[in-house]
Amino acid sequence: MTLERFLILGAVLFGIGLYGALSKKHAIAVLMSLEIMFNGVNLTAVALSRYTVPQAFETASKFLLTGHVFTVFIITVAAAEVALGLAIIIAIYRTRQSVLVTDAKELNR
């Protein structure tokens, strides 16, 4: 596969996640859409790391792991986001008996 195909696939994943995050009312679906967006970014970071290597490092291209390191950081942040998001969703459910995002807007009063 070429770099263009990886970038297109990453953009499609990000677009699907963005659409889901903006259109869904259920908080769990919004969190899942954010995870899809993170996976699109991860795929793009790894593909760019693999296919765009400076000329001086051409022989060491197998050992450059910059995209992979960014992906590990993104996965770590995503895991923390899911843990915090689920805790917030549980707190909202306990007070409102609903996990809809529209019900959560009323909590800021």
Residue, then its C-alpha position, 0 to 999 in steps of 0.5 A: m500500500t502507498l502513503e496516499r491510501f493510508l492517509i485516505l483511510g486515516a481521513v475516512l476514519f477521522g471523518i466517521g468519528l467526527y460525524g459520530a461525535l457531532s451527531k450522536k446523543h448517547a454519551i457512550a456513542v460519542l466516546m466511541s466516535l472519539e476513539i475512532m478519531f484517535n485511531g485515524v490519527n494513529l494510523t496517519a502518524v504511523a504511516l507518515s513515520r514509515y513513508t517519510v524518512p529524511q534522506a540522511f536516515e534512509t538506511a536506518s528507516k527501520f529503526l525510526l519509531t517516531g510515529h509509533v511513539f506518538t501512537v503510544f502516547i495517543i493510546t495512553v491519552a485515549a485510555a485516560e479519556v475513556a476512564l474519565g469519560l465513563a466516570i462522568i457518564i456514571a455520575i450523570y446517570r446517577t443524578r439524571q437516570s439518563v446518559l444522553v448528552t442533551d441531559a448533561k447540558e443542564l448540569n452546568r447550573 
